[in-house]
Amino acid sequence: MRMKPLAAIAAASCSSAAPAAQAQQDAAQESPKRAVPDYDGRGARPDPEPGLWVPRILLSPLYFTSEYILRRPLAELTRAAERARLPEAFYDFFAFGPDHKIGFAPVALIEFGFNPSVGIYGFWDDALVKKNHVRLHVEVWPDDWYAETLTDRWEIDSNNTLQVRGAAFKRPDQVFYGLGPDSAQYHQSRYTEARLDASAMLQSYVWRSTRFELQGGLRKVDLSPGHYGSDPSLEAEARTGAFPLPYGFGRGYTAPYGRALASFDTRARERTANGSGVRIEGQAEGGGDVEQAPASGWIRWGGSATTYVDLNDHGRVLSLTGMVAFSDPLGDRPIPFTELAMLGGDNWLHGFFPGRLRDRSAAVLQLEYDWPIAPLVNGSLQGAVGNVFGEHLQGFDPSLLRVSAGLGLSVSMKPPIELLLGFGTDTIDRGATIDSVRLSVGVPRLF
């Protein structure tokens, strides 16, 4: 048998291997590389837009704080928790039923300058009937204060909701500094507020986030001396001449009330957290003391206008809001001081304690920036100027404005968890020095 030359054999081998290599190369070209999953939930990186370099420079300290101190460590903790299946374990422990529609969670709130609290949050979705949701929120601090809220919310359809709510609380550490724009921080005093409130509310969406609300209810309020740490009680501080004893203290009132709210909002309902648009809102509430002064009453009314700009369509939203609020008497009796226009706490000017500023009217201008930090975690940076004034902003003067700034973090859970660090100043004409620091962490009182 005649043997083929070695060169011919090598050439034949190469010629047979060439098509196979070419086929592998073609297959590699036809199968593109798998895209990296969106692990942190922030979406694709948007193309840079002209003019964004100015806000990026101004907000760069906030970016480095949220990116390297908050987001990246939280993202690593989230991945580790998911690998250990911790979220599923907690969810199965606190939620029951085949669809986990019934459950509970321990809650707590620590706000420096006030008594802390511990309690429980319970939920029941599709309670007895479909789209009927029940929520229970109970908080206590033994021998000092308690707060309970029970809410039943029924979704009539995709646009209309009926809610029935009952609430009761009593706490001895509410703050009072006097009325008016120039009340002094060093006159901080305490009073006890006991409140019972029952109400029903109908909420209706008519277009995008534009909605109407109608609410009616009855509240019973009792106001008496309070205490916290070394702070004096309200009536003791009033005896020093720091401020007159406010109307309503030392007595109670029973007030049926009705409230109406209308808001025009151009943002899509499912995109209010990350969309540009405009919101204009107005509301009014009328009430009267049928226990002590049945021929008198009051009306609280006001409105706000907000412009939202989503900087990159991924939830980084800059907003500017202007707000005014008024409280007017109906009849010949004054308004109880707990029904006046109020700033502080969760009610504007977040750097001040709840109820820090009270009078017949209020005005606030607020700039806020909201952004996503990590899955379920969002940040909020707020800066505002405002104060309370006399009847219909009587005595308004820019030099009487106060400055408030706050940094907040929120975790979108059931119930939500929030952390807030805020600062408030004295009036501009007194140097706008920081005289209020507010720090709170836990489940907010209202949600």
C-alpha positions, -999 to 999 in steps of 0.1 A, spaced: 0 0 0 14 34 -10 16 59 19 7 95 15 35 120 21 35 136 56 30 171 42 -2 160 24 -16 145 56 -9 177 75 -25 198 48 -56 176 48 -59 179 86 -56 216 85 -82 219 58 -107 197 77 -101 217 110 -106 251 93 -144 247 88 -149 237 124 -129 267 138 -149 290 114 -181 275 127 -172 281 163 -162 317 155 -196 323 137 -215 308 167 -196 331 191 -206 361 169 -242 350 169 -244 346 207 -238 381 223 -226 384 258 -254 383 285 -262 417 299 -253 423 335 -285 421 357 -298 452 374 -288 441 409 -293 475 426 -326 484 410 -313 518 397 -319 511 360 -296 517 330 -271 545 332 -287 575 314 -269 595 287 -254 627 302 -275 658 294 -261 693 289 -263 716 319 -263 688 345 -228 695 355 -238 724 378 -262 704 400 -238 675 400 -210 697 414 -233 712 440 -247 678 450 -214 659 449 -209 657 487 -244 642 489 -235 618 461 -203 605 477 -221 601 511 -250 582 496 -229 562 472 -199 551 493 -212 554 529 -248 542 524 -256 526 490 -227 503 485 -226 489 521 -264 485 520 -262 467 486 -236 443 500 -257 436 531 -287 430 509 -269 405 487 -256 387 518 -291 386 534 -305 372 501 -278 345 499 -287 335 535 -324 337 527 -331 360 556 -359 380 540 -379 349 533 -373 336 569 -385 369 584 -414 371 561 -426 336 568 -422 342 606 -442 375 607 -468 368 580 -494 340 579 -517 323 555 -512 308 521 -507 343 505 -492 359 536 -521 384 539 -522 384 577 -492 393 599 -476 415 625 -443 433 631 -427 448 662 -422 486 660 -404 512 679 -397 550 677 -369 569 693 -371 607 690 -346 626 711 -364 650 734 -394 629 738 -403 596 754 -395 566 732 -421 539 724 -424 502 716 -454 485 701 -468 463 674 -481 468 638 -506 443 624 -521 440 590 -548 419 573 -553 422 536 -585 411 519 -601 411 554 -634 392 552 -639 405 516 -616 413 487 -598 446 486 -606 453 523 -574 461 542 -572 464 580 -542 480 599 -535 481 636 -508 503 651 -502 502 689 -474 520 707 -468 524 745 -442 536 769 -452 522 803 -466 547 828 -461 576 804 -480 574 772 -499 552 747 -512 555 711 -535 532 692 -548 534 656 -572 511 638 -578 516 601 -602 498 578 -596 507 541 -618 493 514 -609 498 477 -643 503 460 -626 502 426 -592 513 411 -601 550 417 -622 552 448 -614 542 484 -635 544 516 -616 545 549 -628 543 585 -603 552 612 -603 553 650 -574 566 671 -566 572 707 -535 586 724 -523 603 755 -488 616 760 -474 640 787 -444 653 767 -459 676 741 -440 708 737 -451 745 738 -430 776 735 -456 803 731 -475 817 701 -461 838 673 -431 840 651 -406 851 677 -413 824 704 -380 815 722 -364 781 723 -355 785 760 -392 787 769 -396 750 761 -424 736 783 -445 705 783 -482 697 784 -503 665 783 -526 659 754 -553 631 755 -572 627 722 -599 604 708 -607 606 671 -631 587 649 -635 595 612 -646 583 578 -630 594 545 -638 589 508 -609 593 484 -614 595 447 -588 598 419 -601 614 387 -571 618 365 -535 607 370 -526 617 406 -554 643 407 -577 634 437 -605 646 460 -610 637 496 -640 642 518 -637 634 555 -660 637 586 -653 628 622 -655 636 659 -625 644 681 -624 647 719 -593 665 733 -582 672 769 -552 694 777 -535 694 811 -500 699 827 -472 677 814 -436 667 821 -404 655 805 -370 656 821 -362 689 837 -386 709 814 -413 729 833 -449 723 827 -467 747 805 -486 765 832 -455 768 854 -436 784 825 -465 808 819 -464 820 855 -429 832 849 -442 856 823 -426 837 794 -459 837 775 -497 840 782 -516 808 791 -529 797 757 -567 793 751 -578 757 756 -552 747 782 -566 731 814 -599 722 798 -612 699 771 -633 703 740 -654 680 718 -653 689 681 -672 674 652 -653 683 621 -655 681 583 -626 682 559 -623 686 521 -592 683 500 -587 688 463 -554 683 445 -545 687 408 -514 666 400 -501 660 365 -478 630 375 -489 595 367 -502 577 398 -477 548 394 -448 573 389 -452 599 416 -419 588 431 -399 594 399 -417 617 376 -417 654 367 -449 674 370 -469 700 389 -492 696 419 -516 722 433 -535 714 465 -561 731 486 -579 719 517 -603 732 544 -615 718 577 -642 732 599 -649 723 635 -665 735 667 -665 729 704 -699 715 712 -689 709 748 -678 743 759 -689 768 732 -715 753 709 -721 787 692 -685 791 682 -660 772 661 -631 775 637 -620 768 601 -585 758 590 -577 762 554 -548 767 530 -530 753 500 -497 745 484 -481 744 449 -452 721 440 -431 717 409 -413 684 404 -383 679 381 -369 643 376 -333 649 368 -327 616 350 -360 597 350 -347 573 377 -362 588 408 -338 616 414 -364 643 419 -359 680 428 -390 698 440 -399 733 451 -430 739 472 -448 770 485 -474 766 513 -497 788 533 -521 778 561 -547 798 580 -569 793 611 -599 815 616 -625 816 644 -662 813 638 -680 831 665 -668 851 695 -645 824 711 -608 821 704 -594 790 688 -578 763 710 -541 764 706 -540 728 694 -562 738 664 -540 767 652 -517 767 622 -487 746 632 -452 740 619 -426 714 630 -423 676 631 -439 659 602 -459 691 594 -433 712 575 -400 726 588 -389 691 598 -359 704 617 -381 716 646 -400 695 672 -437 688 665 -457 718 675 -427 741 678 -444 770 660 -481 780 663 -502 810 654 -532 820 632 -513 815 599 -481 800 585 -460 803 553 -432 780 541 -410 777 510 -393 743 507 -367 729 484 -364 691 485 -342 665 467 -353 628 468 -332 600 454 -329 561 455 -300 548 476 -304 510 475 -333 485 470 -362 497 491 -340 525 506 -346 562 496 -330 594 507 -344 629 511 -327 662 516 -348 692 526 -342 729 530 -369 754 539 -377 788 552 -409 798 569 -426 808 601 -460 814 617 -477 848 618 -509 866 629 -542 866 612 -539 861 574 -501 865 576 -504 898 595 -469 909 606 -451 890 578 -416 901 575 -387 883 558 -365 890 587 -388 868 609 -383 837 588 -366 807 602 -344 781 584 -349 744 586 -328 716 570 -332 679 572 -317 646 559 -340 616 559 -337 579 550 -367 557 545 -370 519 541 -401 509 521 -413 480 542 -446 471 559 -445 492 582 -420 517 569 -388 526 588 -375 562 588 -345 581 601 -344 618 602 -317 643 612 -329 679 612 -318 714 622 -338 745 629 -327 781 635 -339 812 652 -353 840 632 -331 858 606 -331 891 625 -317 873 656 -289 858 636 -305 826 623 -284 806 648 -292 769 651 -313 764 682 -331 732 674 -317 697 666 -341 668 658 -331 632 655 -356 603 652 -354 567 641 -381 540 639 -416 536 626 -433 570 622 -464 578 642 -484 584 610 -483 561 580 
